[in-house]
Amino acid sequence: MKPATLFHPDFRAEPYWWLAAPPEDASAEPLPDRADIVIIGSGFAGLSAALEAARTGAGVVVLDGGPLGGGASSRSGGMVSSGQKLVLSEALKDLPAAKAQAALEDSKATFAFLQDLIAREQLDCDLASTGRFFGAFAPAHFAILKRNAETLAERTGVTIRLLSREEQRAEVGSDYFHGGFVVEEYGGLHPAKLNKALREAARSAGAVLHSHARVTSVARASTGHRVETVRGAITARKVLFATNGYTDQAQPWLARRVLPVMSFQIATEPLLAGLMDRMIPQRRMVTDSRKELTYTRPSPDGTRLLFGCRPRARQLAPERMAPAMHARMCRIWPELADIRITHAWGGFVGMTGDRMPHVTEHDGVLHAVGCNGNGVALMTWLGFHAAQLMLGRANRRSFFADIPFDPLPLAPLKPLMVPAASAAYHLRDFLARPSEVIGERLGRLPTVSNTRGDR
């Protein structure tokens, strides 16, 4: 499709999710002078921490530099899992067996925690356990996925079905992948609706939320900490940074440990009746084995396809990324060639050097960060645990609270790290399946004769 006709007349360079739950301006009220707990960041971690702390009667203030819910939490793919990222990213490979299992146990608990939280608080967020399909991008990747599937089943207890290339059509209606596997227990939700529901629950519990209150510094004070913002200062007994991929120089110690990586998504216009039934008949979440990951899913109402990836090493505006993303989408489902895009957006993922989440205290300030691209359940639980630690109510400390949180290698060169890593990932994907990457970059659709070939 030509760029001029690619975009729907109602196209917006913002998340599709915001149609149902837009970010919130909460800047009218002045900031208080004091609070028991100040939480910086209104994403899943910050709001979950606010809810837990306010439930105990603590005076909780949440600050965000922009609108409430305007960060990564309402920009994600809304996919929910437990433990798979630690296994598939090989983050555990250098840990002793006992520590690796402890990490997996805590990671597994995050999904159950989220499910319980949604049910207990009656959070309206379209949670559905539809399962997830992991596809092999290249023929050689199938053996790797098979080993990963066996490890996931053995170490996390999920239900796995391994699929050949012929069998995968029942899941993705395409010959693009070279087989894969399904995890039945995984699923998805509406991330912006979850964020909105958490805001409402935190307020009901007594927390006060302020938008457009960017924090500029945090320093020790006689009664705790002095939090300076562009709208004034607050003195707090406890402070939690839950800024993840939106961490800035307000906390330099944390900024040296979190790498913001932009991930992009597009949303299609509503599809013709029956098309989704052919493409993703079981309404699975779908990801692949590329280093530059592809992730895609039906919208919660099943009418549109949401498609995410990082298609270029160089970061561009979402609307400039959209044509390359559309081309990759059509490599999987050529029947979408004439489908227009209604939304395109990006969001910053918080990556850490060890690819682990962290709940860490430094100079009396707590930090809950490091989703590493798997944040819906994980960050919600991490915020809850951080609140328990601040209040002294934790039955035990999480594994993620007792591991070193080292600075990023070559942290002063952080602006160069993302382009360099992205270029390396693109090269590895090219070497794994060169004709596919070339065809994608050129925007060419596979022909009928080669969609079943070994490209």
MARMARZA-351566 format. One record per residue: x, y, z of N, C-alpha, C, O in turn. Coordinates in pm, whole numbers, plus 50000, padded with zeros to 5 digits. Layout:
XYZXYZXYZXYZ/...
END
This chain:
500844988150000500005000050000500885012450000501875013050072/500535022349921501295034649917501105042350047500025041950107/502165049550092502045056950218500845066150223500235067750329/500475072350110499355081750109498045075050145497145081550199/497915062050115496665055050143496785045650261495825038650296/497955045250324498185036250436497385040450559496915031850634/497245053350580496635058250702495145060950683494725066750583/494375056750780492935059350782492695074450796493515081250857/491605079750741491335094150756491295098850901491575110450929/490955089850994490915093351136492195089351210492185087751332/493295087751136494545083351197494995092551310494865104751302/495525086251417496085093651529497435087651567497585075451572/498405096051594499715091551640499675090551793500395097751862/498845081651842498695079151985498135065152003497645059351907/498205059652123497765045852144496285043552115495435051652151/496025032552049494635028252029493915026952162492715029752172/494645022652265494065020452397493405032952454492485031952535/493875044652413493355057052470491935060252424491305069252481/491435053352323490035055352284489105052252400488125059452422/489405041652474488545037352585488965043252718488135044852808/490255046552734490765051152864491915060752842493075056752852/491625073352812492705082952786493445086652912492915084953022/494685091852899495405097053015494615108453080493725114253018/494945111553204494145120753284494965132753328496095131453374/494365144453313494955156653368494445158453511493255160453534/495375157553605495025159453746495945170053806496585167753908/495995181553740496935192053779496265204053846496945213753881/494955203453866494245215153918494535217654066494655229154108/494655207054145494845208554288496315211054321497185204954260/496595219754417498005222054458498575209854530497835201854588/499885208654524500545197654593500515199954744500605211354789/500395189254822500485190854967501925193655009502865190954934/502095198955130503445201455182504105188755231505325187355224/503285179255282503825167155342503025154855301501865155855261/503665143355310502995130555286503795119655357505005121055380/503125109055391503855097655444504725091355336505895088355357/504115089355219504795082655108504545090554980503405093754947/505615093554908505505099454774505955088854673507045083154685/505105086454576505405076754469505525084354339504635091854301/506625082254270506905089454146506675079854030507405070054013/505645082753951505265074253839503855068953857503525063253961/503005070753756501615066353764501345054553670500275053453611/502345045853657502155033453582501645022453673501205024953785/501715010053624501214998853702501914997553836501254995153938/503234999153839503984997753964503615008654063503325005754180/503615021054018503315032054108501915031554164501715033954283/500935028554080499545028154125499285016254215498525017254312/499905004854183499744993154269500344995854407499754991954508/501495002354411502105006154538501215015854614501035014554735/500655025654543499775035454606498555028754667498145032054778/497965019454594496785012454644497115004654771496385005454869/498194997154769498574989054884498894997755005498474994755116/499645008654985500025017255096498825024755152498675025955273/497965029755064496795037355111495835028455188495145033155278/495765015655154494905006255225495265005355374494415002055456/496515008155408496955007455547496705020455624496955021155744/496215030455554495975043255618497085053255600496995064355652/498135049855527499235059155503498765070455412497905068555326/499335082255433499055093555345499925092555221501135094755228/499325089355106500065086154984499815096854878498675100654853/500885101554817500805110854705501535104754586502685100554598/500865104254471501455099454346501715111454257500835119754237/502935112254204503325123054114503695117553977504335107053968/503305124453873503725120853738504125133453664503505143953680/505175132353583505635143853508504705148053397504735159553354/503875138953348502895141853245501505138453294501265138653415/500585135553204499255131453247499295117853315500165109753285/498365115353405498295102353471497995091553368497075092953287/498765080753373498535069853279499015072653138498585065953045/499905082353121500365085652986501635078652945502095080452832/502235070753035503495064053005503335050252950502355047252881/504305041552980504385028452916503185019552949502805011152867/502605021153068501525012053107500335012653013499675002452991/500045024252957498915025352865499365024652719498575027152628/500635021252696501185020252562501635006152528502095003652417/501504996952622502034983452603501104975152515500044979752474/501524962852489500674953752414499594947252499498684940852446/499694948952630498674943352719498714928352729497704922152764/499864922152700499984907652711500404903952853501184911052916/499874892852903500104889053043500664874953047500114865752985/501754873153122502374859953136503074859353270503014868853349/503744848153296504454846653423505684837953402505564826053372/506844843753418508084836153414508704834153278509894831153268/507914835753171508454832153039509594841152995510524836552928/509554854053032510594863152986511944859453045512964860252977/511954855353170513224851453233513814839253166515034838153152/512964829953124513444817853057513884820952915514984817252874/513024827752838513294829852697514434839752674515114839052572/514654849052766515744858752751517064853352803518104859852790/517044841552862518244835352920518824843753034520024842953062/517974851753100518454859853212518904851253329519674855853413/518424838753335518734830153449519934821153426520354813953517/520494821353306521464811053269522724811053355523344800553371/523114822553410524344823153489524094822053640525024823153719/522834819853679522514818853821522614804453868522334795253792/523004802253994522924788854052521474783954047520544791954046/521294770954045519964765154028518964770254131517824773354097/519384771154258518464775354364518014789754344516844792954366/518934798554303518574812554281517704814154157516774822154156/518004806454052517184807053932515754802753962514804808853913/515614792354043514274787754078513544798154163512344800054147/514264804854253513654815354335513134826854247512054832054270/513934830554146513494840954053512244836753978511314844653962/512214824253933511054819253861509824818553950508714821753906/509994814554075508854813554166508224827354187507004828754184/509064837554208508534850954225507894856054097506854862654101/508504853053983507934857253856506604850353829505664856653780/506514837453861505254830153844504144836153928502994836753886/504494840754048503494846054140502844858854089501764862554133/503514865753995502994878753952501664877353878500774885653895/501514867053795500274865353719499124862253814498034867853801/499364853153909498314849854005497934862154087496764864354117/498934870054124498664882354200497764891654119496794897054172/498104893653991497304902653907495874897553894494934905453905/495704884753871494364879253860493564881353988492394885153983/494194879054102493524880954231493174895754253492094898954301/494114904654218493884918954235492704923654151491854931154199/492654919354025491564923453936490224918553990489234925853987/490204906154038488954900754092488564907654222487394911154242/489534909754312489224915554444488764929954432487814934054498/489434937754348489114951954334488084954454225487664965854202/487674943754156486694944754046487164955053942486424964253905/488404953253897488994962353800488514958953659488674947553614/487954968553592487424966653457488574968353357488974979553326/489104956953306490274958053217490314947153111491344945353046/489224939753090489124929952980490164918752988490664914252885/490484914153108491424903053121490824890353063489694886653094/491604883452977491154870852917492344861552899493364865452842/492224849352949493294839452936493124831852805492654820552802/493504838452696493334832952562494524824552516494444818152411/495624824652592496824817452552497714825652461497304835952408/498954820952443499904827852356500624817852267501024807052311/500794821852141501564814052044502934820352026503044832352001/503994812252041505364816552017505814810251885505884798051875/506124818451784506464813251653507964813751625508654823151666/508454803651554509864803051515510064811651390509504808751284/510854822051402511094831151290511894824451179511654827151061/512814815751213513664808851116513634793851145513334789851258/513934785651045513904771151068514734766651187514314758151265/515934772451202516814768451312516254772351448516684766951550/515314781751451514764786351578513784776351640513514776951760/513254767251558512264757951612512874749151722512224746651824/514094744651703514734736351805514944744251933514824738852042/515274757051919515454765552036514134767252110514074766252232/513054769952033511744771452096511304758652164510674759052270/511634747252103511274734452164511934733052301511294728752397/513214736652310513904735952439513304745952539513124742752656/512984757852490512364767852578511014763152630510674765152746/510244756852540508924751852580509064741252689508314741252787/510014732352671510224721852771510654727752905510244723053011/511494738152899511954744653022510804751853091510654751153213/509984758853012508834765653070507884755853139507434758253251/507604744853072506684734953129507264729053258506554727253356/508554726153255509194719753370509324729253488509114725253603/509664741953461510034750953570508924760553611508994766453719/507894762253527506804771253566505464764253570504484769953619/505384751853521504154744053533503054747653436501924743153453/503344755653332502304759253236502044747753139502854738553126/500914748553072500504738352975501024742052837500684752652784/501844733452778502514736352651501994726852542501794714952566/501784732452423501534724052305502544728052197502554739552153/503374718652156504354721152049503674718951915502934709151898/503914727951820503224727551691504224727551576505164735551575/504034718751480504824718951357504354730551270503384737351301/505074732551159504674743351069503294740651009502524749950986/502994728150984501684724750930500584726951033499484731251000/500894723951159499884725051265499644739551310498594742451366/500604748451285500484762051337499334769851275498884779851331/498864765551158497784773051091496524773751176495724782951161/496334764151264495184764551353495314775951454494344779551521/496524781651465496754792451561496934806051496496424816051546/497654806651383497964819551323497534820751177497724831351117/496974810551118496474811550981497514816350884497204824050793/498774811950900499864816750817500964806250813501124798350906/501724806250704502904797650693504184805450719505284800550693/504044817450771505204826050793506184819950892507394820350870/505664814351001506534808851104506924794451071506284787850989/507974789751135508474776351113508144767551233509024761251292/506864767251267506414759951384506484768751509506844780451501/506154762951623506184770651748505494762951859505344750751852/505094770251961504354763852070503354773552129503464785652113/502364767952197501304775552263501394773352413501584762152459/501264784152488501074783452633499614787052660499194798252636/498874777452710497424779252724497064789452832496054796352818/497864790652939497464798853053497674813853032497064821953102/498534817752938498814831852920497614838952857496674832452811/497664852252855496524859552799496824874252779497974878152758/495784882252785495934896452761494824904352827493844898852876/495014917652828494014926652884494134940152815494944941952724/493304949552858493334963152804494184971552900493714974953009/495424974852863496334981152960495894994953006496084998253123/495315003052918494885016352961493685015653054493565023753146/492795006053031491665004253122492144999253257491595003053360/493174990553259493734986153386494334998053460494144999353581/495065006553390495665018253454494585027253511494705032053624/493545029653436492445038153483491775031953606491475039053702/491555018853602490915012153715491785012653839491275014153950/493105011453823494015012553937494025026753993494115028554114/493945036753906493855050653955492625052354043492695058254151/491505047153995490255048554071490325040954203489855045854305/490925028954201491025021154323491955027954424491655028254543/493085033354375494015040154465493355052354529493535054854648/492615059954450491905071654505490865067354609490725073554714/490135056754577489115051954672489735047954805489115049154910/490985042954798491685038854920492285050654995492735049155109/492295062554933492785074455001494005080954940494435091354989/494575075254836495745081354772495325093754694494205094754644/496255103254684496035115554608496975115454489498175113154505/496445117954368497235116754245497365130454178496385137754163/498585133854138498855146754074499585144553942500615137753939/499075150353836499755149853706500575162553686500475172153762/501385162353580502175173953539502965179753657503025191953676/503555170753735504345174553851505695167653843506045159553930/506445170753740507725164153718508665166553836508845177853881/509245155753885510185156553996511555160453941512015154853842/512185170154005513495174753961514625169754049515765168654003/514325166554176515365161154265514715155554391513595159254427/515445146754456515055141354587516285141854676517355137054637/516135147554796517275148954887516855145355028515685146555065/517825140955106517565137955246517105150555320517575161655294/516165148455413515695159355500515615154055642515735141955665/515415162955737515415158855878514315148855909514465140555999/513215149655837512085140655863511875130455751510805124455742/512865128555667512735118955559513405123855433514625123455421/512595128555338513125132955209512345145255161511155146755188/513055153855092512415165455030512355162854879513385161354813/511155162354828510915159554686510605172654616509555178654639/511515177154532511325189554457510655186354323511065177154253/509625194054289508935192354162508805206054095509095216354154/508355205853970508135218453898506945226053953506725237653918/506175219554042505005226054101505165228454251504195231854318/506355226654304506565228654446507255216654509507615207154440/507445217154640508175206754712507265199654812506335205554866/507565186654834506835178554932507865171855022508885166854974/507605171755151508435164155245507745150855272506555150455305/508485139955257507895126655271508785117855357510015118955355/508145108855433508915099155511509575088955419510735085155440/508835084355318509315074255225509085078855082508115085855053/509995074754994509875078254852510105065754768511015057954795/509265064054667509415052954572509475058354431508585065654388/510545054754358510625057654216510085045454141510645034554152/509005047354064508425036753981508325042053838507265041453776/509445047153789509485054253661509915045553544509675049153428/510535034253570510865024353468511515030653345512535037453359/510955028853224511575034153103511495049153089512045054852995/510805055853182510675070453180511525076953290511305088453327/512505069453340513445074653439514305085653377514845084053268/514425096853449515275107753399516315111353504516545103653598/516935122753489518055126553574517625132053711518465136853787/516325131553744515895134953879516515125553981516715129254097/516825113453937517495103654022518655097753942518505087153882/519815104553940520935100153857521375085853885521745078653793/521335081754012521745068054045520905058053968521435048253914/519595060253961518705051153890518885052253740518835042253668/519095064453691519235066553547520425058753490520415054953373/521455056453572522615048753525522325033753519523175026053472/521175029553565520845015353573519665011053486519374999153476/518985020453425517825017353343518035023053203518355034853187/517855014653104518005018752964516615019652901515935009452889/516175031652860514875032752793514975028452647515775033952570/514155018852610514145013852472512735015752415511755011152474/512655022552302511355025352243510845013252166511575007452084/509605009552192508914999152116507695005452051507075014352109/507355000851931506305007251854505164997551825505354985451818/503955003251807502794995351771501915002851672501955015151661/501134995151601500095000751515498784993351543498794982151592/497684999751510496374993451518495704994751383495745005451321/495104984051336494394984451208492994990151226492474990951337/492414993951115490994996951116490214983951143490804973251131/488934984651178488164972351199488234963251077488084967750963/488454950451103488604940650994487244935650946486244936351017/487254930650824486044924850769485634912650850486474905750908/484344910150854483824898750928484484885850881484564883350761/484944877750973485534864750940487034865050921487664854550925/487624877050901489074877550874489884873750997490854866350987/489494878751113490214875151235490084860251263491004854151317/488964854351227488774839951248489774831851168490154820951210/490194836851053491184829850973492604832751021493484824051014/492834844751070494184848851109494584843551247495634837351262/493754846051346494044841751484492754835751540492094841951624/492394823851495491074818251528490824816651677489674817651721/491874814151756491684812251900491904825251978491884825352101/492114836251906492334849451967493564849552060493554855752166/494604842352018495834841552097496594854852093496434862852001/497434856752194498534866252184499604859352098499744847152105/500354866852019501344860851928502674868351939502714880551929/503754860851961505094866651956505994857151877505614845851847/507184862051842508084853651763509464853051826509684858551934/510384846351759511724843851814512774853251757513974850951776/512364863751690513334873551641514044880151758513484881151868/515274884651735515914892951835515184906251846514964911351957/514804911951733513944923751733512494918851731511874917551625/511994916251847510744908951868509554914851794509394927051786/508734905951739507414909651689506384904751790506474893451838/505414913251823504324909051911503014914751855502944926351817/501994906351851500744910351789499584903151857499764892651918/498404908951845497244903451913495964909751858496014920551799/494834903051876493564909751847493264920151954493694918652069/492544930651919492044939752021491084931952112490544921752069/490844936552235489984928952325488604925852268488014915552301/488074934752183486764931952123486854923651995485834920551934/488084920051955488284911351840488104917751705488084910751604/487964930951698487674937351570488914941951495488864943451373/490034944151564491234949651501492434941151536492414933151629/493494942951458494774936851491495694947751544495804958551485/496344944951656497364953651711498704946951686498874935051714/499664954451634500914948551587502074956851637502114968951615/503014950351705504134957651763505484951851726505614939751708/506484960351716507864956051689508754968351693508294979551716/510034966251671510984977351652511614975151515512604968051502/511034981151412511434977651275512684984551224513164981051115/513244994051296514425001251250515385003351367514955005051481/516675003151338517655006051441517585020851481517845024351597/517245029251386517165043751413515755047251459514775043151397/515655054751566514355058351621513725069651541514355079951517/512465067551500511715077451426510375079651493510005072151584/509645089851451508305092051503507415080151465507645073751363/506395077051547505545065351520504975065151380504935054551317/504515076451329503905076551196504935073651086504575069150978/506225076251114507255072951017507675058351029508165052450933/507485052451147507745038251166506625029751108506845018151071/505425035351099504235027551065504345020050931503925008450927/504875025850823504945018250698505775005450710505394995050657/506925006150781507754994250798507034983850884507164971850860/506284988350983505534979151067504394972650988504134960651002/503734980550906502684975050821503254964650726502624954350701/504444967350673505084957850581505384944650653505174933950597/505894945450777506184933150851504884925650881504844913350869/503854932650920502564926450946502044918850825501524907750837/502214925050709501704918850586502574907050541502114898750463/503804906350587504614894550557504014882250626504124871050575/503394884350742502744873350812501374870550754501024859050728/500594881150732499234879750679499104888750556498694900250569/499434883750436499354892050315497954897550288497814907550219/496924891050342495564895750319495284909250386494214915050365/496234914150466496054927250530496664938650448496734949950496/497094935750327497814945750246497004958550224497574969450216/495694957250215494854969050189494184974350315493344983350308/494544968950429493964973550555494724985850604495954985850609/493994996150640494625008750681494915009050832494375001250910/495785018350868496205020051007495435031851067495365042651008/494865029751185494165040451254494995046851364494785058551399/495965039251419496785044351529498215039251514498435027951469/499165047451551500565043351560501175050451679500945062451698/501945043251759502485049351880503735041951928504025030851883/504435048252017505595042052079505555043952229504815052252280/506365036252299506475037352444507825031952487508385023152423/508345037352597509665033452644509585021552738508865021852838/510325011152705510474999252790511715001352877512745006052829/511624997853005512754999253096513584986553099513144976353153/514784986953041515674975353038516774977153142517214988253169/517214966053199518314966153295519464957553241519264949253152/520654959653295521824952553244521734937553260522244930153176/521094932853368520974918453391519644912853345519364901053366/518794921253282517474917453231516544912553342515634904653318/516784917253463515984913753580515224925953631515714937153619/514034923853687513384934753761514084936753895514734927753947/513924948653950514604951754076513704959954168513024969254123/513704956554296513174965054403514364967954493514784959454571/514914979954482516194982954544516144996254617515555005954568/516754996754736516865009154812518245015054796519255008054804/518285028054773519565035254766519395048654834518495056354798/520235051554930520205064155003518805066855062518335078255064/518175056055109516875057355173515695058155080514545058755125/515935058154949514865058854849514705045054785515695038554750/513455040654770513195027754709512925029454559512405039754516/513275019154482513085019354337512465006054294512924995454337/511445006554210510814994554155510774996154004509905003053950/511714989753935511894991853791512374978953725512694969153793/512414979153591513024968153516512044958253460512204946253482/511034963053387510074953553329510724945253219510344933653199/511714950753148512414943653041511454937952937511694927152882/510374945152911509424941052808508384931152855507724924752772/508214929752985507244920053037506594925953162506734920553271/505884937253146505594945353262504214945053321504044949653434/503214939853254501844941553304501674935153441501344942053538/501884922053451501754915353580502944918353669502794920753789/504144918253611505364919753689505424933153761505684933553882/505184944153689505304957253752504184959753851504384966753951/503004954253826501914955653922502284949054054502064954554162/502854937054044503294930054165504494936854230504574937654352/505424941854148506614948354202506244960654284506844963154389/505264968254237504814979854313504194975854446504444982254548/503384965354444502794960054566503864956054667503774959454785/504894948954620505944944454710506764956254762507174956254879/506994966154678507724978054722506964985054835507574989454932/505644986054822504844992354928504954984455057505084990255165/504914971155047505054962955167506414965155234506504965855357/507464966355155508804968655210508864982355279509434983555388/508294992655217508325005955277507585006255410507975013355502/506504998455419505664998455538506094988055641505534987455750/507104979955606507554969455697506544958255713506464952155820/505774955655609504704945655617504974933155534504124924155529/506124932355470506404920855383506684908455468507474908855562/506024897355432506284884755502507694879655471508344873355554/508154882655350509514879055309509934888555199509104894655132/511214889955182511734898255074511784890254945512194878654944/511374896454838511424889954707512874887654665513784894654709/513064877654580514364875554517514834888254448516024891454452/513914895654386514284907554310514664919254399515144929454350/514454917954531514864928354625516234925554685516764933954758/516804914054656518054910054721519154906454621520074898954655/519064911754500520124909454402520804922654370520164933154378/522084922454334522784934954302522124942054184521654935654090/522104955254191521564963354082522714972054032522904983354076/523464966453940524674973053892524344983153783523334981853714/525204993353767525015002753656525134995653522525754985053512/524545001553421524684996253286526154996953244526845006653276/526624986953172527984987953118528095000353029527225003052947/529155007653046529385019752966528205029452977527765035152877/527705031253101526535039853123526685053953064525695059353015/527875060153066527975073453005527665073552855527335083952799/527775061852791527495061052646526065056352619525765051252511/525175057952717523825052752706523085057152579522365049052522/523245069652532522535073552409522915065152286522145064052191/524115059152290524565051152176524205036352191524315028652095/523785032252310523595017952336522415012152260522515001252205/521295019452257520105014052190520325012552040520045001851987/520805022751968521045020751825522045009551796521855001851702/523095008551878524094998051855523504984151878523714975151797/522774982451988522164969452017521114965951913521024954451870/520324975951872519284973451773519894969251639519384960251573/520974975851599521644972151475522184957951482522114950451385/522724954251599523234940551616522104930351609522274919651551/520964933651668519814924651663519294923051520518954912051477/519254934151447518814933451307519754924451227519304916651142/521044925551254522014917151182521764902451213521794894151122/521534899151338521294885251374520004879951309519954868451267/518984888251302517744884051234517994882151085517454872951023/518814890951027519144889650885519904876650858519614869650761/520854873450942521624861250923520764848750941521014838450879/519744849751027518854838351050517924836050932517594824550901/517494846750866516524845550758516664857350662515814866250661/517714857650584518064869750508517004874150408516704886050401/516444865050330515484869350229514234875450290513624884350231/513864870750408512694876350476512954890650520512104899350500/514104893150581514414906550628514534916250511514074927650520/515154911650401515264920250283513884923350226513574934850195/513054912950213511704915050159510894924450246510124932550195/511054923250375510334931950469510774946450453509934955450449/512084948650443512594962250429512144968550298511944980650289/511984960150195511524965350066510014966350057509484971549959/509314961350160507864961850160507214952150066506054953950030/507924941650025507384931949931506584921250004506994916250109/505444917649948504644906850003505124893649946505544893049830/505054882850025505404869749971504394865549866503214868949876/504854858249767503944852949666503314840049715503764834149813/502264835649645501604823249686502594811549682502524802549766/503504811749585504424800449571505454799949681505954789149713/505794811449743506844810649844506324811949986507114811050080/505034814050005504544814950143504684801450213504744800950336/504744790550136504934777450198506374772650184506714761550226/507214781050124508614777050107509434780350230508944786250325/510664776450225511584778250337512444790350307513594789050264/511874802450329512564814450284513714818250374514394828150349/
END
